[in-house]
Structures are given as structure tokens and as C-alpha cells.
Amino acid sequence: MVHLMKILRWRPWPDRWRALRASLLDPQVDDAALDAALSEARARYPLPVVWLIGKTQSGKTSIVRALTGSALAEIGNGFQPCTATARLYDFPADAPLVRFLDTRGLGEVAYDPAEDIRVGESHAHLLLAVMKATDLDQTAVVEVLQAVRRRHPEWPVVIAQTCLHEAYPPDADHPSPYPFDQESWPSSAPLDLLRAMKAQREGAGRLPGVAPVRWVPVDLTAPEDGFAPPDYGLDALWRAIDEVSALRLELLLRSDPLVKDVYARAAHPHITGYALAAAAVGAWPLIDLVGVPAIQAKMLQSLAAIYEQDWETRAVIEFLGLLGTGVGVAYAARFAGRALVKLVPGVGQTVGAVWGATAGGATTYTLGKTAGYYFHQRRLGLDPDARQLRRVFAEEMRRGSSLLRDRIRTGRP
């Protein structure tokens, strides 16, 4: 009991709540040290990489935009060169969850994709091929798919057939409900489209390898194009990705589908990204006391920008005051476990690191979701209710803990 009481009085874990307050009210972070910690964390836990291949104008960028929910301009500005003809896009940029590798349009004149294929094969976790449904000449894409699968027969492949509306009769809309997740397609779907998609699949033939191949028709259009919904087939694409891979991208990148608020949807991947970054840093006992509060402070600033809310001293004090000291104790207590498990001979350090990672990530996720509720209330011109804010905190703590435990078990916190 004496040892337990000493641990419960151990200063660093209650100081984390005070460290967060200090980071928010007077941010003075060693950015170089924090960046080094995050870089080390990413090296230990690489981002999942989705490798996109396809011809020019096949719709690769539209798919990235739909999967991330990002504006087209943001995606265009976010791609960074990886080779002379391939680009990388990390999303979200500040605390990335996933990396998209986009190769130059296959089949272009004077383009040798050998180097880009080598880079893709050395990094990718999922191969996503994109074929315009009405373009039957997919020889260049199929050749790459066949070559990659011969070398990596265990790699799953998703093939998105895009721009469906180009084969519709005049004034026709999307077939509803979405019919292409059935084995036999209904005759009510546009006949020219059915013929084109079938011919495209037959032209690709059976790819070598043992891992599954999923074909998914999608039509991702701009709202002004007049097709409803503009993200036709997106849910089917998410299902295919989650069926063939263990990346759990939908869980990471999309909020609860019942949440209709565009701000909450935009905020979700940022919150999750910061939570996973905090989990990686939280596993290190000497860095996490400074690093985790700094990550949380940056996350809250990012969320305020997403919700278009001021995040100055008055708002910070109001938010922390509404959470109350009881929440601060609960927040700090998440970190007491590392000190406790250090008493366990042999496994204390390892289990303590896992506990610290889970606690750092879960509290970051919880703060982000709670701040989202706070900013949402302010956007509506309402005074946030302290009791409801604390209820949100408690609910999201359970959800965040579950999310982080699952990610750490897979080796990708």
C-alpha cells in the first residue's frame, strides 16, 4: 500500500493536465525536439500507403478527394514529388493517417513506368487501379497489374471503374439503388455502360496471385454536374477496400456515417491523426510529458481553424473551465498505469510503454472530439453546457481507448 500511495502521488502524471493548460495558454514548445520525436515515431510505425495507378484523366485525384473528403485545391497543392514522375500525398498534412502514391498516367508517350513501379512496390500496402469505364484500351494498366501480382501474389487489388455517366443515355441519372454490388446486374442499368464495364473486365482477364481482386464501379462528380449523389458508389469502394485489406481506412478517415455535420466530418481524420501521433510519442517516458501536451495543443488549434472559431486565451480558459477539475483528474489518471505496471518484474517497461501509448492517444482523441462539440455549439451561437461537455468527454474516452488499443495491436499506432 505504501508503494501504491507513492505512485499515486507521483508528480508527472497529474502534471500532464497542467502541462496541457500551459501549452494552450503560453505555447513554448521545442519544435525541433517534437519534430524529431514524430519523425522517429513515423519511422517505427510507417503510414499505410495506397498506390494509385491508371491512365491520365481516369479519375485518380477524384478518388483521393472522395476518400479524404478534401477539396480538390488542397489535394493538388498537397502532392509532393517522390520521383520525376510520381507524387506522394499525406493526409492530413499535419498529422497524417495515410499516404497516397500517385504515378504518372500509364500509357503516355515516352513514359517508362519502371522506376515508379519499383517505388510503388517498395512502399505500398494496397494497390488501387483506376480505369475510366468507357476507355476499353487498358493494356498499359493491366500489364502493370499482372507484373506486380506475379511478384506479389499476396497483394490485394481494388479496381475502380470510373466516369460511369459518360455511357448514360441523354438526361439519364444514376441507377438507384446502387446495383453493381450484386453478381448479376439488372437490365434497368444503362446497356452501353454494362457492355463497356463487362468488356473492360474481360480484357483484364484473371490476374495472377491468390489475394482477392475487387472491381467497383464509381462515379465521382462535382455537384454542378447534376448527378445525384455526386459520390455515387463511394460506399461500395469503402467496402471493397476494407474487405481486401487490414488497413481499416474507413475507420480512420471517416467519422460516424450518421454524423451529417460537415465540420465534424472534416475534423475526424485530423483528430485521429493527432491521436495516433500522441500514441507513438506517448510510448516514450522521457518525451511524452512534453510531447503529448504539445501535440494536443496543436490539434486544438487545428480544430478551431476547421470550425472557423477563435482560439484565444478567453476561449481556452472557458473550454478548460467547462471540462472542470474532475475531468482533469480523470485525464491525468490515464497515465498512472505506466508507473503501476513498472512494478511488474520483467514486463514492466514493455507494458508501461503500451499503456503510455494508449493513454496518450486516447486522451488526445477524447480532447479532440470534446473540443469538436464545444466548437459546434459556439458555431450555433449557443453556450456550451458543462454537463453535456463532460458526458461527451466520458463517452469519447471509451471510444478512443478502443480505437487506440486496436491500432497498437496491429503494430500501427
N, C-alpha and C positions, 0 to 999 in steps of 0.2 A: 504493500500500500504506500510505503514511503516513496518507493521508486515511481509509482504512478502519480503521486501528488507532485513530485519534482517535474515530471514530464508535462503535466497539465499546467504547470507554471512556466514552462519553457518559453522564453520570450519570442523567438522568431515566428511561431505560428500565429499568435494574436497580433503581432506586428504587421502581418500581411494586410490586414484591413486598414491599418493606419498608413501603410506604405501605399496602398491604392489611393487613399484620400490625398496623400502628399503628391502622388503622381498627377492627380487630377487638378489639384489646386495650385501646385507650383511645379510643373513638369521640368525636371532636371535629370534627364536620362543619359547615360553613357551610350550614345547611339552606336559607337564603334564596337563596344563590348556586346551590345544586344544583337547587332547585325552578325557578329561572329558566332554568337550562340545560335541564332536562327539558321545560319549557313551550315553549321555543324549538324543541327537537327535535320535539315533537309538532306544532308549527305547520308545520315544514318537511316532516314525514312524517306526514300525518293518519292516524288509525286507520281501518281498514276498518269501514264501518257496514252492519249488516244491519237492514233496515227491515221490521218485522213489522206486518202488517195482518190484521184478522179481526174477527169478532163477539165479543161478550162470551161467556166460557166456551168458546171454541173450542179452547183449549189452547196459547196463545202462551207463557205463562210456563213450561209444562211443556217446551216445545221449547227455550227458553233454558236451563232447568235441565239438560236432556239434553245439549245441545251443549257446555255448560261443565262439566258434572259437579258443579255447585254444589248445595248444599242449598237447598230452597225458601225457608227463612227468610232465607238470605243474599241470595238474589235479591230477595226482597220488600223487604229493608232497603237494598239497593244501588241501586235505581232512584231517579233524581233527576229532578225536573220539568224539562222543556225548554220546554213551552208550558203553557197552562192545562189541556190535555187530552192531552199526550204526555209520555213519560218516556224517559230515557236510562239505560242500564246499561253501565258499563265493566267489562270482565273481563280479567285480575284487577284488582281495585281499585287495588292499589299500583303495578303496572307493567302497564297494560292492553295487550292484544293486539287486542281487537275491541270495538266499541261496538254495542249493540243499541238500536234506536229503536222503541219500542212506542207505537202510537197507541191512543186510546180505542176501545172496541168500536164498530165501524161499524154503522149501522142503529139506534142508540139514539135514543129520542125527544129532540128539542130539541138534538141534537148536529150541528153543522155542521163537517165534517172539513176544510174548505178550508185553514185555517191549518196544520193538521198535515200535510196533503198537500204544501203548499208547503215546509215544513221538511224533510219526508222527501225530496222531490225535490232539495233543495239539498245533501243530505248523503249519501244512500245509495249504496252500491256493489252491493248485492244486495237485491232485493225478495222477501220470503218471506211469501206469503199462507197463512193457516191457516183451514181450513174443517172444521167438525165433519161427519163423513161422513153422519150421519143427518139433518142440517139442510139441506133442499133449497132453502130460501129464502136464497140468497147474492147477491141482487140488489145490495145495497149494496157488497159486496166486489168483485163483478165490475165494477161501474161505475167504481170506483177503478182497478182493473187496466186496464180499457180506456182510461181517460183518461190514465193515466201512460204506457202503451205508445204511445199516439198521439203524445205529446210526446217520448217517449224510445224510439223503436223498437228501439234497440240494447241496451236493458236486459234482462238475463236475469231470468227469473222462476221461482221454485220454489213450487209449491202443495202444501202438506201437508194430506192428508185424515186427520183425527184421530178418536179415540174409536171405533175400529172395533168394539170389543167390545159396544157398545150395540146392534148389529144381529145379534149372535150368538144362536143358539138357547140355551135354558137349559143350563147346565153345559158348554157348548162352550168349547174353548180356541182359541188362535191357529192358523190353518192353518200346517202345518210340512211342508217348509221354506217360507220366505217366498216366496209365489208371484207377487207383484204387480210384479216387475221383468221379467216376460215380456209379450209383446204380447197373447197370449190367456190369460185367467185360467182356471184349472182349475175344473171343475164341483164339485170337492170343497170349495171355499171356500163359506162361508155365502151362500145365494142372496139373502137380503134385503140383505146387505151389498153384494154385487155389483151389485144393481139400484140401490141408493142411490148408490154411487160413480159408476156409469155415468150416472145421471140428473144428478148434480151436474156432471159434466164436460160433458155435452151442454148443460146450462143455461148454462154459461160460454161455450160456443162457442169459436170460434177467435179468440184475442186478436190485435189488430193488432201489427205490428212484425216484425222479422226475427230477433231473438235467440231462442234456444230457450226453451221452456216445459216444465218437468218437473213431473209430478204424482207424488206419493209418498204412499202410504198408510202411516201410522204409528200406533202405539197405545202411548202412554207412560203407564204406570200405576204406582201405588205397590205395593211388594212385598206388602203385606197385602191387596191386591185379588185376589190369587190367580192372576193371569195370568202365564204364563212364555213368553218372558222379559218383564220389565217394560218394557224398551226396544225393543219389537217394531218393526222397520222402521227403526231408527236408522241402521244401516249403509247402508241404501238412501238415506236422507236425506243422509248424508255424501257418498255417491257423486254424488247429484244436484247438490249444492252445488259440489263440485269439478269436475263436468262443465261447468256453465254459467258458472262464474266463475274468475278467476285469483287469487282471494284466498288459496288454499291454507290454508283454515281448519283442516282436519283435521290437517295437519302441525303447525300452531301450537298447537292446543288439545288434541290427543290424543297420548299417548305411544305407544310401540310397542304394537300391539294384543296382542302376546304377553305383555306385562307384566301380570300379574294383581294385583300388589300395589297396594292402593287408595291407599297413601301416595304411591307413585311416580306414579300417575296424577294425583293431586291436585297433586303438585309440578310436573309437567311444564309446564303453562301459566305458572306463576309463574317458573320458570327461564327459559323462552323470553321472557317479557315483560321480565324484568330484562336479559337478553342483548341484546334489541333496544334497550332504553333505553341500555345501555352502548355499543352500536354508534353510536347517534346522538351521544352525548356524546364518544365516542372519536374522532370526526372533527375535534374542535376541539383544537388543540395546547395551548392555554393552560388549558383546563378539564379535560382528560381525566386529567391526573396526579392531581388531587384527586377529580374526579367519578367516574371508573371504579372506583377502590377503594371509594369511599363507597357506590356502587350495589351492589357485590359484598358489602360488609359487611351492608347492609340485606337483601339476598337471603338470605344465610346465616342471619340471624336469623329471617327469614320461614320458611325451610325447617325450622329447628329447631322452630318452633311447629307446622308441619304434621305433622312426625314425632313431636311431643309429647316432645321431648328438651331437656334443659338445654343452654344455650349460654353457659356462663360461661367464665372465664379458663382453667380447667383443661381444658375440652373444646376450646377454641380452640387452646391450645398442643399438645394431643395431636393434633388434626387436622393442623395445620401441620407438626408433627414427623413424622407418618407420611408426609406428602407428601414431605418431605425437601428439601434444598437443590438437588438435581438438578432436581426439578420446578420449584422457584423460578427456576432459571436458564432452563429451557425456557419458563416462563410469561413471564419478563421479555424473553426474546429475541423473542417475538412482536411486540414494539413497536419493535424495532431497525429494521424495514423503513422506517418513515417517514423516519428520518434518512438512510438509504441512498438512497431514491428522491429526496430533495431535491437530490441531486447531478445529477439528470437535468434538463437545461435545458428550460424551457418547461412541462413537465408535472409537475414535482416536487411542487408544492404540491397539485395535484388528486389525483394518485396517492397521495401521502402521506396525504391525508385518508381516502381509501378504505381504504388499508392500516390506518390507525389505527382506523377504524370496524370493520373485520373483526376485527382483533386484540382490540379491547376487547370486542366481542360474543362472539367465540369463547372467550376465556378466561373470561368470565362464565358462559357456558353450560357450559363444562367444569368449573369450580368447583362449579356447582350440581349437576350430575349426579354428580360425585365425592362431594360432601357428602351427596347422597341415599343413595349406597351406604354411606357411613360411618354415617349415622343409622339406616339399615335394620339394619346389623349390631348397633348398640347396642340397638335395639329387641328384637332376638332374644336379647340377653344375651351376645353374642359379642364377643371382642376383634377389632377391625378389623385385617386383615392389611396391612402396609405395602406388600408387593409387589403384592398384588391392587389396592390403592387406586391405586397408580401406574399399573398396567395400565389400570384404568378411566379414569384421567386421560388417558392417551395415546389411547385409543380415542375418548373423547368429544371430545377436541381436534379430531380429524379430522372427526367428525360435526358439531360446532359450526361449524367453519370452512366446511363445505359449506353448512350452513343459512344462515349469515350472508351468504356470497357470493351465494346465490340471492336473498335478500331485498334486498340492496343493488342488485343488477342491476335489480330490478323498481321501484326508486325508493321502496321502503317498508321501510327498515331499522328 
